[in-house]
Amino acid sequence: MQTRQIGDTEVSAVGLGAMNLSIEGRPDETRAIATIHAAIDAGVTLIDTADSYHLAGHDEVGHNERLIAKALASHSRGSDVLVSSKGGHTRPDLNPGPYIWPVNGRPEHIKAACEGSLERLGVEAIDLYFLHQTDQDVPYEDSVGVLRDLLDAGKIRMAGISNATTAEIELANDVLDGRLAAVQNQFSPAFRSSEPELKLCHSMGIPFLPWGPLHGVSRSDAGTPVHDRFTRIAQAHGVSPQQVVLAWMLATSPVVIPIPGSTRPETARDSAAAVGLALTDSEREELDTV
């Protein structure tokens, strides 16, 4: 497994996004834990979670964090894994359905959310803690200021922001006194609007963690230009289109650390194997096409 750097910590170049192990359509706990273990066995040392990763409208805040803590405790190399978590989203049972993610960036909420995550993860300090989303009703510097306070109090080792604009990245780094450790934004073959944020992170040397990195190459996307490009190159290499996506991302910048989701051990292993796939310059140019 190749590694990349977040702060003073080396992590696997491909991580595991654990959200799908806890929200609607999730696998049973046995398979979920087997998926996490398979990722660790494949060399993954970065797992991403959040307190809001649970069934909407259910009294199970932190389900995903508890699941990860259980999986790490039952693996011989669980202590080698850097766990990142997030606060600032909630999942109440609101119409029109389960995919509503209300934002709460009030300082008191972020502080309480971090305390809850500490307890569920069973740690004295969270390795990497993100502000999950910008709350338009709260000054951004107030929300990020809580991360600064949590850093200073030793509650978190590193601070990050998620779903952020370029202006918010620069502001957050200022509020954190130059200690912004990572940015987590949506970025995939089908969703490239975060390219300005990726480029800024590259110039600042800040790790950029794409969430939802595989959007655009699923079976339901068949027939689209994006899907067909990645599939054609995957067939030439004898690998999955998902591996091509992750290899393409890794080649864009040394600060990129994708966190694909998995709900089965075999897909976790497949994603981790992407670090061994080398794309040619012409293939990368073709895949760069919007």
GURO-839919 format. One record per residue (C-alpha): x, y, z; residue number from 1. Coordinates in Angstrom, 3 decimals. Layout:
% GURO-839919
- east / north / up / num
- X / Y / Z / NUM
...
***
This chain:
% GURO-839919
- east / north / up / num
- 0.000 / 0.000 / 0.000 / 1
- 1.320 / 3.404 / -0.970 / 2
- 1.035 / 6.112 / 1.647 / 3
- 0.305 / 9.818 / 1.762 / 4
- 0.568 / 12.393 / 4.493 / 5
- -2.062 / 14.038 / 6.687 / 6
- -0.307 / 16.351 / 9.116 / 7
- 2.406 / 14.344 / 10.816 / 8
- 0.726 / 11.010 / 10.064 / 9
- 1.250 / 8.649 / 7.135 / 10
- -1.962 / 7.047 / 5.891 / 11
- -2.850 / 4.744 / 3.032 / 12
- -3.206 / 6.511 / -0.309 / 13
- -6.775 / 5.164 / -0.529 / 14
- -9.028 / 5.252 / 2.528 / 15
- -12.435 / 3.828 / 3.357 / 16
- -15.575 / 5.950 / 3.558 / 17
- -17.795 / 4.123 / 6.036 / 18
- -21.110 / 5.980 / 5.612 / 19
- -22.853 / 3.261 / 3.587 / 20
- -22.273 / 0.769 / 6.385 / 21
- -24.770 / 2.637 / 8.580 / 22
- -27.349 / 4.493 / 6.487 / 23
- -30.333 / 3.181 / 4.494 / 24
- -29.532 / -0.052 / 2.657 / 25
- -26.726 / -0.901 / 5.065 / 26
- -25.441 / -4.469 / 5.426 / 27
- -25.819 / -6.447 / 8.632 / 28
- -23.171 / -5.869 / 11.280 / 29
- -21.258 / -9.065 / 10.488 / 30
- -20.728 / -8.059 / 6.873 / 31
- -20.045 / -4.447 / 7.813 / 32
- -17.260 / -5.454 / 10.177 / 33
- -15.923 / -7.931 / 7.609 / 34
- -15.770 / -5.055 / 5.103 / 35
- -13.766 / -2.870 / 7.491 / 36
- -11.444 / -5.773 / 8.292 / 37
- -10.940 / -6.493 / 4.587 / 38
- -9.926 / -2.879 / 4.014 / 39
- -7.407 / -3.028 / 6.869 / 40
- -6.038 / -6.340 / 5.593 / 41
- -5.552 / -4.672 / 2.204 / 42
- -3.454 / -1.931 / 3.806 / 43
- -6.044 / 0.792 / 4.417 / 44
- -5.121 / 2.949 / 7.423 / 45
- -7.666 / 5.782 / 7.018 / 46
- -11.372 / 5.353 / 7.773 / 47
- -13.842 / 8.227 / 7.557 / 48
- -17.038 / 8.484 / 9.591 / 49
- -19.431 / 11.069 / 11.113 / 50
- -21.905 / 11.225 / 13.964 / 51
- -24.759 / 11.647 / 11.439 / 52
- -24.095 / 8.374 / 9.631 / 53
- -27.142 / 6.437 / 10.809 / 54
- -30.704 / 5.686 / 9.749 / 55
- -32.742 / 8.876 / 9.416 / 56
- -35.222 / 9.476 / 12.178 / 57
- -33.818 / 6.762 / 14.422 / 58
- -32.356 / 7.186 / 17.875 / 59
- -28.917 / 5.918 / 16.878 / 60
- -26.695 / 8.977 / 16.475 / 61
- -23.124 / 7.771 / 16.061 / 62
- -24.054 / 4.289 / 14.790 / 63
- -21.175 / 4.363 / 12.321 / 64
- -18.653 / 5.514 / 14.922 / 65
- -19.633 / 2.700 / 17.276 / 66
- -19.395 / 0.210 / 14.410 / 67
- -15.896 / 1.383 / 13.501 / 68
- -14.754 / 1.286 / 17.128 / 69
- -15.980 / -2.308 / 17.405 / 70
- -14.314 / -3.325 / 14.143 / 71
- -10.975 / -1.741 / 15.080 / 72
- -11.006 / -3.302 / 18.543 / 73
- -11.443 / -6.738 / 16.985 / 74
- -8.584 / -6.433 / 14.468 / 75
- -4.928 / -6.915 / 15.344 / 76
- -3.943 / -3.773 / 13.401 / 77
- -6.904 / -1.639 / 14.380 / 78
- -4.711 / 0.700 / 16.377 / 79
- -2.794 / 1.581 / 13.195 / 80
- -5.852 / 3.174 / 11.595 / 81
- -6.422 / 6.930 / 11.577 / 82
- -10.123 / 7.616 / 12.113 / 83
- -11.590 / 10.887 / 10.896 / 84
- -15.020 / 11.980 / 12.059 / 85
- -17.261 / 14.977 / 11.471 / 86
- -19.823 / 17.131 / 13.249 / 87
- -22.341 / 19.616 / 11.898 / 88
- -25.011 / 17.470 / 10.236 / 89
- -28.081 / 15.816 / 11.743 / 90
- -30.512 / 13.204 / 10.358 / 91
- -33.992 / 13.768 / 11.790 / 92
- -37.011 / 12.143 / 10.187 / 93
- -38.091 / 15.004 / 7.927 / 94
- -40.160 / 14.999 / 4.749 / 95
- -39.703 / 14.407 / 1.884 / 96
- -37.568 / 11.439 / 2.875 / 97
- -34.475 / 10.006 / 4.552 / 98
- -31.901 / 11.943 / 2.544 / 99
- -32.392 / 15.267 / 4.282 / 100
- -29.228 / 16.362 / 6.091 / 101
- -29.972 / 19.498 / 8.139 / 102
- -26.947 / 21.594 / 9.049 / 103
- -26.058 / 22.761 / 12.541 / 104
- -22.820 / 24.696 / 12.739 / 105
- -23.500 / 26.443 / 16.033 / 106
- -20.426 / 26.350 / 18.267 / 107
- -22.284 / 24.669 / 21.121 / 108
- -23.513 / 21.916 / 18.786 / 109
- -20.071 / 21.235 / 17.295 / 110
- -18.525 / 21.058 / 20.751 / 111
- -21.197 / 18.648 / 22.014 / 112
- -20.929 / 16.581 / 18.815 / 113
- -17.185 / 16.180 / 19.319 / 114
- -17.678 / 15.058 / 22.925 / 115
- -20.162 / 12.442 / 21.746 / 116
- -17.777 / 11.205 / 19.055 / 117
- -14.950 / 10.928 / 21.574 / 118
- -17.085 / 8.701 / 23.768 / 119
- -18.342 / 6.487 / 20.940 / 120
- -14.902 / 6.040 / 19.395 / 121
- -13.426 / 5.343 / 22.823 / 122
- -10.481 / 7.718 / 22.413 / 123
- -9.029 / 10.632 / 24.335 / 124
- -8.473 / 12.621 / 21.146 / 125
- -9.978 / 12.205 / 17.685 / 126
- -7.264 / 11.834 / 15.033 / 127
- -8.919 / 14.152 / 12.502 / 128
- -12.164 / 16.066 / 13.048 / 129
- -14.069 / 17.920 / 10.329 / 130
- -16.690 / 20.624 / 10.292 / 131
- -19.158 / 18.647 / 8.183 / 132
- -20.943 / 21.480 / 6.395 / 133
- -21.170 / 25.263 / 6.242 / 134
- -24.108 / 26.612 / 8.242 / 135
- -25.338 / 29.715 / 6.429 / 136
- -26.946 / 30.970 / 9.655 / 137
- -23.676 / 30.945 / 11.624 / 138
- -20.540 / 32.991 / 10.860 / 139
- -18.064 / 30.524 / 9.376 / 140
- -15.267 / 31.736 / 11.609 / 141
- -17.422 / 30.874 / 14.653 / 142
- -17.958 / 27.280 / 13.519 / 143
- -14.297 / 26.813 / 12.624 / 144
- -13.283 / 28.587 / 15.823 / 145
- -14.654 / 25.629 / 17.774 / 146
- -12.230 / 23.361 / 15.901 / 147
- -9.404 / 25.674 / 16.964 / 148
- -10.575 / 25.433 / 20.563 / 149
- -10.835 / 21.639 / 20.352 / 150
- -7.292 / 21.499 / 18.968 / 151
- -5.980 / 23.686 / 21.746 / 152
- -7.801 / 21.580 / 24.350 / 153
- -6.311 / 18.346 / 22.980 / 154
- -9.737 / 16.924 / 22.097 / 155
- -8.718 / 16.492 / 18.469 / 156
- -5.283 / 15.957 / 16.952 / 157
- -6.025 / 17.579 / 13.585 / 158
- -8.813 / 19.759 / 12.193 / 159
- -10.447 / 19.738 / 8.772 / 160
- -13.380 / 21.200 / 6.875 / 161
- -15.798 / 19.507 / 4.502 / 162
- -17.946 / 20.738 / 1.607 / 163
- -15.984 / 23.983 / 1.569 / 164
- -15.340 / 26.701 / -1.006 / 165
- -11.918 / 28.145 / -1.818 / 166
- -12.700 / 31.221 / 0.274 / 167
- -13.709 / 29.033 / 3.212 / 168
- -10.512 / 27.008 / 2.927 / 169
- -8.416 / 30.155 / 3.197 / 170
- -10.538 / 31.554 / 6.022 / 171
- -10.475 / 28.283 / 7.948 / 172
- -6.702 / 28.077 / 7.686 / 173
- -6.439 / 31.607 / 9.058 / 174
- -8.823 / 30.884 / 11.947 / 175
- -6.879 / 27.716 / 12.729 / 176
- -3.583 / 29.625 / 12.722 / 177
- -2.281 / 27.707 / 9.716 / 178
- -3.308 / 24.336 / 11.120 / 179
- -5.941 / 23.277 / 8.579 / 180
- -5.027 / 19.605 / 8.126 / 181
- -7.436 / 18.426 / 5.423 / 182
- -10.352 / 19.324 / 3.170 / 183
- -13.061 / 16.805 / 2.305 / 184
- -15.217 / 17.708 / -0.714 / 185
- -17.299 / 15.816 / -3.224 / 186
- -15.226 / 15.030 / -6.290 / 187
- -15.723 / 12.299 / -8.877 / 188
- -15.804 / 11.681 / -12.647 / 189
- -19.421 / 12.898 / -12.577 / 190
- -18.891 / 15.769 / -10.131 / 191
- -15.918 / 18.016 / -10.847 / 192
- -17.072 / 21.353 / -9.501 / 193
- -14.566 / 21.019 / -6.625 / 194
- -11.583 / 21.260 / -8.958 / 195
- -10.799 / 24.836 / -7.790 / 196
- -10.695 / 23.601 / -4.179 / 197
- -8.475 / 20.671 / -5.167 / 198
- -6.067 / 23.005 / -6.966 / 199
- -5.965 / 25.349 / -3.973 / 200
- -5.233 / 22.436 / -1.620 / 201
- -2.454 / 21.312 / -3.952 / 202
- -0.879 / 24.778 / -3.885 / 203
- -1.211 / 24.977 / -0.079 / 204
- -0.033 / 21.411 / 0.530 / 205
- -3.285 / 20.511 / 2.302 / 206
- -4.609 / 16.951 / 1.876 / 207
- -7.774 / 16.778 / -0.236 / 208
- -10.099 / 13.852 / 0.515 / 209
- -12.684 / 13.307 / -2.262 / 210
- -15.931 / 11.853 / -0.950 / 211
- -18.254 / 9.978 / -3.304 / 212
- -15.287 / 9.477 / -5.665 / 213
- -16.892 / 6.691 / -7.719 / 214
- -19.970 / 8.583 / -8.921 / 215
- -20.278 / 8.273 / -12.684 / 216
- -18.989 / 4.740 / -13.227 / 217
- -21.759 / 2.584 / -11.780 / 218
- -23.888 / 0.296 / -13.947 / 219
- -26.675 / 2.862 / -13.895 / 220
- -24.301 / 5.305 / -15.627 / 221
- -23.686 / 2.957 / -18.583 / 222
- -23.898 / 4.714 / -21.909 / 223
- -22.711 / 8.088 / -20.627 / 224
- -19.449 / 9.481 / -22.050 / 225
- -17.827 / 9.495 / -18.590 / 226
- -18.764 / 5.892 / -17.827 / 227
- -17.675 / 4.680 / -21.244 / 228
- -14.249 / 6.359 / -21.045 / 229
- -13.412 / 4.874 / -17.666 / 230
- -14.823 / 1.468 / -18.617 / 231
- -12.855 / 1.306 / -21.860 / 232
- -9.578 / 2.008 / -20.076 / 233
- -10.488 / -0.439 / -17.298 / 234
- -11.014 / -3.186 / -19.860 / 235
- -7.619 / -2.433 / -21.403 / 236
- -5.974 / -2.967 / -17.992 / 237
- -8.166 / -5.871 / -16.936 / 238
- -9.407 / -4.059 / -13.817 / 239
- -12.657 / -2.491 / -12.600 / 240
- -13.686 / 1.026 / -13.668 / 241
- -13.625 / 1.909 / -9.964 / 242
- -9.902 / 1.153 / -9.812 / 243
- -9.319 / 3.388 / -12.826 / 244
- -11.202 / 6.231 / -11.141 / 245
- -9.103 / 6.006 / -7.987 / 246
- -5.820 / 5.659 / -9.914 / 247
- -6.767 / 8.725 / -11.980 / 248
- -7.476 / 10.710 / -8.822 / 249
- -4.222 / 9.671 / -7.170 / 250
- -2.346 / 10.862 / -10.253 / 251
- -3.905 / 14.345 / -10.139 / 252
- -1.951 / 15.471 / -7.070 / 253
- 0.063 / 14.004 / -4.189 / 254
- -2.381 / 15.658 / -1.760 / 255
- -5.361 / 13.614 / -3.008 / 256
- -6.529 / 10.753 / -0.757 / 257
- -9.858 / 9.339 / -2.009 / 258
- -12.219 / 7.693 / 0.485 / 259
- -14.484 / 5.378 / -1.538 / 260
- -17.330 / 3.652 / 0.233 / 261
- -17.793 / -0.110 / 0.367 / 262
- -20.410 / -2.428 / 1.786 / 263
- -18.725 / -5.696 / 0.828 / 264
- -15.221 / -7.025 / 1.565 / 265
- -14.516 / -7.616 / -2.136 / 266
- -15.192 / -3.991 / -3.096 / 267
- -13.019 / -2.753 / -0.225 / 268
- -10.168 / -4.905 / -1.499 / 269
- -10.739 / -3.767 / -5.078 / 270
- -10.545 / -0.090 / -4.118 / 271
- -7.346 / -0.593 / -2.135 / 272
- -5.742 / -2.308 / -5.136 / 273
- -6.038 / 0.896 / -7.178 / 274
- -2.727 / 2.130 / -5.751 / 275
- -0.953 / -0.423 / -7.966 / 276
- -2.551 / 0.755 / -11.211 / 277
- -0.390 / 3.012 / -13.388 / 278
- -2.146 / 4.982 / -16.114 / 279
- -0.364 / 6.300 / -19.186 / 280
- -0.195 / 10.019 / -19.904 / 281
- -2.592 / 9.613 / -22.825 / 282
- -5.062 / 7.709 / -20.640 / 283
- -4.941 / 10.411 / -17.998 / 284
- -5.504 / 13.094 / -20.632 / 285
- -8.538 / 11.209 / -21.931 / 286
- -9.947 / 10.820 / -18.430 / 287
- -9.348 / 14.489 / -17.634 / 288
- -11.884 / 15.399 / -20.311 / 289
- -15.022 / 16.886 / -18.785 / 290
***
